[in-house]
Amino acid sequence: MKIIREIAELRKYRAEQQSGGRTVGFVPTMGYLHDGHLSLVNRAKQETGCVIMSIFVNPLQFGPNEDFERYPRNEERDLDLARSAGVDAVFLPTVEEMYPSPIRTKVIVSDVTERLCGASRPGHFDGVATVVMKLFQMVQPDKAFFGMKDAQQVAVISQMVNDLNLPVEVVPCPTLREQDGLAMSSRNVYLNEEERAQAVVLSRTLDQLELWAREPGMTAELLEGKMRSSIEAMPLARIDYAEVLSFPALQQIQGPIAAVSASQESLPAAQWIAALAVRFGSTRLIDNRIFQGGVRLV
């Protein structure tokens, strides 16, 4: 596995893969790898000839009161995991390499960034879109692999790729979960024992949605109320948001949530997402489910 720390070396490596006729799969991460990240690598290995992973904690996507400095980092562990997963090259730039001078150009994706995490973390997705655009320009991947745990990020990156005609295919991949259902996240390490025990309420609440959505007259607003009531039963939970929106447009839904039944073959039911962000102590966790009509997709 090749370890690359400079952009010039990365460009040279990418050119070598291109001249050898190998397609490139790209897995961008902020490190502190877990099985969810490695599942993206496995998917990339199945679909491309060379897998490049980036490990970079991007300061642009952290607000002034967020956890940039304490975000978990362990380079040696990450490199061991990447190597064992079969990554061909890891790009490990410093902040100075990525941003050698104050950045004056940003990528701003409107509309899909204005709800959910975009509402509670102003500027977050500007930082995400900007760093992903920079990485796409450096790596020039044929395919880029993103986990659906952050479904809004997938929607934002897909919108950017479509709007700017970028020659890369965005490949959404399923969320990996712990045995008890908690979505895998680098931030899970922050949870103490009691917070970790209560955090499973997120996946358990989302698991109920398929039943709730089938109730006669169920609306997005009523579903949001049910989600909130379920989560608030845990004393340590502090809800940032619990919303039901169309997907991937992330617009409010009017009328019954399953107005077009999945059993009807004439027209497909609209896709919608139930998305959560909840704090347990100082740790903010996100999770979601995506449905078509009243039937869960992922």
LOGU-575182 format. One line per field, with one value per residue (C-alpha): residue number from 1; residue in one letter; x, y, z. Coordinates in steps of 0.2 Angstrom, whole numbers, plus 5000, padded with zeros to 4 digits. Example, Ala and Ser with C-alpha at 12.3 -4.5 7.8 and 13.67 -1.06 7.14 Angstrom:
<recs>
num: 1 | 2
residu: a | s
u: 5062 | 5068
v: 4978 | 4995
w: 5039 | 5036
</recs>
This chain:
<recs>
num: 1 | 2 | 3 | 4 | 5 | 6 | 7 | 8 | 9 | 10 | 11 | 12 | 13 | 14 | 15 | 16 | 17 | 18 | 19 | 20 | 21 | 22 | 23 | 24 | 25 | 26 | 27 | 28 | 29 | 30 | 31 | 32 | 33 | 34 | 35 | 36 | 37 | 38 | 39 | 40 | 41 | 42 | 43 | 44 | 45 | 46 | 47 | 48 | 49 | 50 | 51 | 52 | 53 | 54 | 55 | 56 | 57 | 58 | 59 | 60 | 61 | 62 | 63 | 64 | 65 | 66 | 67 | 68 | 69 | 70 | 71 | 72 | 73 | 74 | 75 | 76 | 77 | 78 | 79 | 80 | 81 | 82 | 83 | 84 | 85 | 86 | 87 | 88 | 89 | 90 | 91 | 92 | 93 | 94 | 95 | 96 | 97 | 98 | 99 | 100 | 101 | 102 | 103 | 104 | 105 | 106 | 107 | 108 | 109 | 110 | 111 | 112 | 113 | 114 | 115 | 116 | 117 | 118 | 119 | 120 | 121 | 122 | 123 | 124 | 125 | 126 | 127 | 128 | 129 | 130 | 131 | 132 | 133 | 134 | 135 | 136 | 137 | 138 | 139 | 140 | 141 | 142 | 143 | 144 | 145 | 146 | 147 | 148 | 149 | 150 | 151 | 152 | 153 | 154 | 155 | 156 | 157 | 158 | 159 | 160 | 161 | 162 | 163 | 164 | 165 | 166 | 167 | 168 | 169 | 170 | 171 | 172 | 173 | 174 | 175 | 176 | 177 | 178 | 179 | 180 | 181 | 182 | 183 | 184 | 185 | 186 | 187 | 188 | 189 | 190 | 191 | 192 | 193 | 194 | 195 | 196 | 197 | 198 | 199 | 200 | 201 | 202 | 203 | 204 | 205 | 206 | 207 | 208 | 209 | 210 | 211 | 212 | 213 | 214 | 215 | 216 | 217 | 218 | 219 | 220 | 221 | 222 | 223 | 224 | 225 | 226 | 227 | 228 | 229 | 230 | 231 | 232 | 233 | 234 | 235 | 236 | 237 | 238 | 239 | 240 | 241 | 242 | 243 | 244 | 245 | 246 | 247 | 248 | 249 | 250 | 251 | 252 | 253 | 254 | 255 | 256 | 257 | 258 | 259 | 260 | 261 | 262 | 263 | 264 | 265 | 266 | 267 | 268 | 269 | 270 | 271 | 272 | 273 | 274 | 275 | 276 | 277 | 278 | 279 | 280 | 281 | 282 | 283 | 284 | 285 | 286 | 287 | 288 | 289 | 290 | 291 | 292 | 293 | 294 | 295 | 296 | 297 | 298
residu: m | k | i | i | r | e | i | a | e | l | r | k | y | r | a | e | q | q | s | g | g | r | t | v | g | f | v | p | t | m | g | y | l | h | d | g | h | l | s | l | v | n | r | a | k | q | e | t | g | c | v | i | m | s | i | f | v | n | p | l | q | f | g | p | n | e | d | f | e | r | y | p | r | n | e | e | r | d | l | d | l | a | r | s | a | g | v | d | a | v | f | l | p | t | v | e | e | m | y | p | s | p | i | r | t | k | v | i | v | s | d | v | t | e | r | l | c | g | a | s | r | p | g | h | f | d | g | v | a | t | v | v | m | k | l | f | q | m | v | q | p | d | k | a | f | f | g | m | k | d | a | q | q | v | a | v | i | s | q | m | v | n | d | l | n | l | p | v | e | v | v | p | c | p | t | l | r | e | q | d | g | l | a | m | s | s | r | n | v | y | l | n | e | e | e | r | a | q | a | v | v | l | s | r | t | l | d | q | l | e | l | w | a | r | e | p | g | m | t | a | e | l | l | e | g | k | m | r | s | s | i | e | a | m | p | l | a | r | i | d | y | a | e | v | l | s | f | p | a | l | q | q | i | q | g | p | i | a | a | v | s | a | s | q | e | s | l | p | a | a | q | w | i | a | a | l | a | v | r | f | g | s | t | r | l | i | d | n | r | i | f | q | g | g | v | r | l | v
u: 5000 | 5007 | 5006 | 5005 | 5006 | 5008 | 4996 | 5010 | 5014 | 4995 | 4993 | 5008 | 5001 | 4984 | 4992 | 5001 | 4985 | 4977 | 4991 | 4990 | 4971 | 4965 | 4949 | 4950 | 4938 | 4939 | 4934 | 4936 | 4936 | 4941 | 4950 | 4948 | 4942 | 4929 | 4920 | 4908 | 4923 | 4930 | 4914 | 4916 | 4933 | 4926 | 4913 | 4926 | 4937 | 4923 | 4919 | 4936 | 4954 | 4963 | 4956 | 4963 | 4957 | 4960 | 4961 | 4959 | 4950 | 4944 | 4943 | 4932 | 4917 | 4918 | 4910 | 4919 | 4911 | 4913 | 4925 | 4939 | 4953 | 4946 | 4940 | 4948 | 4964 | 4975 | 4986 | 4995 | 4979 | 4970 | 4985 | 4985 | 4966 | 4967 | 4981 | 4972 | 4957 | 4967 | 4968 | 4980 | 4985 | 4981 | 4982 | 4986 | 4988 | 4991 | 4980 | 4994 | 4995 | 4977 | 4975 | 4992 | 4984 | 4967 | 4954 | 4944 | 4935 | 4921 | 4908 | 4891 | 4876 | 4860 | 4843 | 4847 | 4859 | 4847 | 4838 | 4844 | 4862 | 4863 | 4851 | 4860 | 4878 | 4878 | 4892 | 4896 | 4891 | 4900 | 4916 | 4911 | 4907 | 4923 | 4935 | 4926 | 4928 | 4947 | 4949 | 4940 | 4951 | 4966 | 4961 | 4950 | 4941 | 4930 | 4919 | 4917 | 4910 | 4900 | 4890 | 4872 | 4873 | 4876 | 4862 | 4862 | 4880 | 4877 | 4862 | 4874 | 4888 | 4877 | 4869 | 4886 | 4892 | 4876 | 4876 | 4895 | 4895 | 4909 | 4916 | 4913 | 4900 | 4894 | 4890 | 4879 | 4883 | 4872 | 4875 | 4884 | 4878 | 4884 | 4876 | 4863 | 4859 | 4868 | 4875 | 4894 | 4903 | 4920 | 4911 | 4904 | 4921 | 4915 | 4900 | 4901 | 4893 | 4876 | 4876 | 4880 | 4866 | 4853 | 4859 | 4852 | 4835 | 4839 | 4839 | 4825 | 4814 | 4819 | 4814 | 4797 | 4794 | 4788 | 4774 | 4769 | 4769 | 4756 | 4744 | 4729 | 4731 | 4749 | 4758 | 4776 | 4772 | 4764 | 4779 | 4790 | 4780 | 4781 | 4800 | 4802 | 4791 | 4801 | 4818 | 4813 | 4809 | 4828 | 4834 | 4851 | 4844 | 4844 | 4836 | 4844 | 4831 | 4819 | 4812 | 4803 | 4807 | 4807 | 4823 | 4835 | 4827 | 4824 | 4808 | 4793 | 4780 | 4762 | 4748 | 4748 | 4766 | 4761 | 4749 | 4755 | 4755 | 4770 | 4758 | 4752 | 4762 | 4756 | 4768 | 4782 | 4779 | 4789 | 4805 | 4806 | 4819 | 4817 | 4833 | 4839 | 4852 | 4853 | 4866 | 4870 | 4881 | 4893 | 4892 | 4881 | 4875 | 4865 | 4855 | 4842 | 4830 | 4825 | 4808 | 4798 | 4779 | 4778 | 4792 | 4809 | 4823 | 4839
v: 5000 | 5017 | 5031 | 5048 | 5065 | 5078 | 5083 | 5082 | 5064 | 5060 | 5067 | 5057 | 5041 | 5044 | 5047 | 5030 | 5021 | 5030 | 5025 | 5007 | 5007 | 5005 | 5013 | 5022 | 5020 | 5034 | 5032 | 5049 | 5048 | 5058 | 5043 | 5034 | 5020 | 5007 | 4993 | 5005 | 5013 | 4996 | 4991 | 5006 | 4999 | 4982 | 4989 | 5000 | 4984 | 4975 | 4989 | 4997 | 4992 | 5004 | 5010 | 5027 | 5032 | 5049 | 5052 | 5071 | 5079 | 5094 | 5110 | 5119 | 5108 | 5111 | 5126 | 5136 | 5126 | 5109 | 5095 | 5098 | 5097 | 5082 | 5072 | 5055 | 5052 | 5037 | 5037 | 5020 | 5011 | 5018 | 5013 | 4995 | 4994 | 5001 | 4990 | 4974 | 4980 | 4980 | 4999 | 5003 | 5020 | 5032 | 5051 | 5058 | 5077 | 5090 | 5105 | 5115 | 5104 | 5106 | 5124 | 5132 | 5150 | 5156 | 5149 | 5162 | 5150 | 5139 | 5127 | 5131 | 5119 | 5127 | 5121 | 5103 | 5110 | 5121 | 5108 | 5094 | 5096 | 5111 | 5120 | 5116 | 5117 | 5133 | 5132 | 5113 | 5108 | 5122 | 5115 | 5097 | 5102 | 5112 | 5098 | 5085 | 5095 | 5098 | 5079 | 5075 | 5087 | 5078 | 5060 | 5061 | 5045 | 5036 | 5031 | 5039 | 5029 | 5037 | 5029 | 5032 | 5035 | 5053 | 5053 | 5072 | 5072 | 5060 | 5071 | 5086 | 5078 | 5070 | 5088 | 5095 | 5082 | 5084 | 5103 | 5104 | 5089 | 5081 | 5065 | 5054 | 5042 | 5044 | 5027 | 5027 | 5012 | 5005 | 5010 | 4997 | 4994 | 4987 | 4971 | 4981 | 4992 | 5008 | 5015 | 5014 | 5031 | 5037 | 5047 | 5032 | 5031 | 5047 | 5039 | 5033 | 5016 | 5024 | 5035 | 5020 | 5010 | 5024 | 5028 | 5012 | 5021 | 5030 | 5014 | 5006 | 5022 | 5021 | 5003 | 5007 | 5019 | 5005 | 5001 | 5019 | 5024 | 5011 | 5019 | 5027 | 5046 | 5046 | 5062 | 5068 | 5079 | 5064 | 5053 | 5067 | 5067 | 5049 | 5049 | 5063 | 5054 | 5038 | 5046 | 5058 | 5042 | 5041 | 5054 | 5057 | 5061 | 5079 | 5080 | 5092 | 5087 | 5073 | 5076 | 5067 | 5074 | 5069 | 5062 | 5067 | 5084 | 5086 | 5095 | 5095 | 5082 | 5087 | 5075 | 5056 | 5049 | 5033 | 5041 | 5030 | 5012 | 5001 | 4988 | 4999 | 4995 | 5010 | 5023 | 5021 | 5029 | 5044 | 5042 | 5050 | 5050 | 5050 | 5058 | 5060 | 5070 | 5068 | 5072 | 5060 | 5070 | 5080 | 5067 | 5071 | 5056 | 5055 | 5041 | 5039 | 5027 | 5029 | 5023 | 5022 | 5024 | 5015 | 5002 | 5004 | 5004 | 5007
w: 5000 | 4995 | 5007 | 4999 | 5008 | 4995 | 4981 | 4967 | 4972 | 4972 | 4954 | 4948 | 4956 | 4948 | 4931 | 4933 | 4936 | 4921 | 4909 | 4915 | 4911 | 4929 | 4935 | 4951 | 4966 | 4979 | 4997 | 5006 | 5025 | 5041 | 5048 | 5064 | 5053 | 5057 | 5048 | 5039 | 5031 | 5026 | 5018 | 5006 | 5002 | 4999 | 4987 | 4978 | 4976 | 4968 | 4955 | 4951 | 4948 | 4960 | 4977 | 4984 | 5002 | 5009 | 5027 | 5031 | 5046 | 5036 | 5047 | 5035 | 5040 | 5058 | 5067 | 5080 | 5095 | 5087 | 5090 | 5077 | 5089 | 5099 | 5083 | 5086 | 5076 | 5075 | 5060 | 5063 | 5067 | 5051 | 5040 | 5047 | 5044 | 5026 | 5022 | 5028 | 5018 | 5002 | 4999 | 4985 | 4991 | 5006 | 5004 | 5021 | 5018 | 5032 | 5034 | 5026 | 5011 | 5008 | 5012 | 5010 | 5011 | 5017 | 5005 | 4996 | 4985 | 4991 | 4984 | 4990 | 4986 | 4990 | 4995 | 5000 | 5013 | 5022 | 5032 | 5044 | 5048 | 5037 | 5048 | 5064 | 5058 | 5047 | 5034 | 5037 | 5020 | 5012 | 5020 | 5014 | 4996 | 4995 | 5002 | 4991 | 4976 | 4979 | 4982 | 4966 | 4957 | 4964 | 4963 | 4948 | 4952 | 4941 | 4956 | 4973 | 4988 | 5002 | 5016 | 5018 | 5037 | 5031 | 5018 | 5017 | 5013 | 4999 | 4992 | 4993 | 4984 | 4971 | 4968 | 4966 | 4954 | 4943 | 4943 | 4938 | 4926 | 4936 | 4928 | 4943 | 4948 | 4966 | 4974 | 4989 | 5001 | 5015 | 5033 | 5044 | 5061 | 5078 | 5084 | 5094 | 5079 | 5083 | 5067 | 5066 | 5068 | 5073 | 5086 | 5095 | 5105 | 5114 | 5122 | 5140 | 5145 | 5149 | 5134 | 5123 | 5130 | 5128 | 5110 | 5103 | 5104 | 5088 | 5077 | 5087 | 5084 | 5065 | 5065 | 5070 | 5055 | 5043 | 5055 | 5059 | 5041 | 5037 | 5049 | 5040 | 5037 | 5043 | 5039 | 5040 | 5055 | 5064 | 5061 | 5068 | 5084 | 5086 | 5083 | 5096 | 5109 | 5107 | 5109 | 5123 | 5133 | 5135 | 5149 | 5142 | 5124 | 5118 | 5100 | 5087 | 5074 | 5070 | 5053 | 5038 | 5021 | 5003 | 4997 | 4989 | 4987 | 5006 | 5004 | 5016 | 5012 | 5011 | 5014 | 5019 | 5019 | 5009 | 4997 | 4983 | 4990 | 4985 | 4980 | 4966 | 4950 | 4940 | 4948 | 4960 | 4977 | 4982 | 4992 | 5009 | 5023 | 5041 | 5048 | 5066 | 5075 | 5094 | 5107 | 5121 | 5133 | 5121 | 5107 | 5092 | 5083 | 5066 | 5059 | 5045 | 5036 | 5018 | 5012 | 4996 | 5000 | 5017 | 5012 | 5019 | 5006 | 5017
</recs>
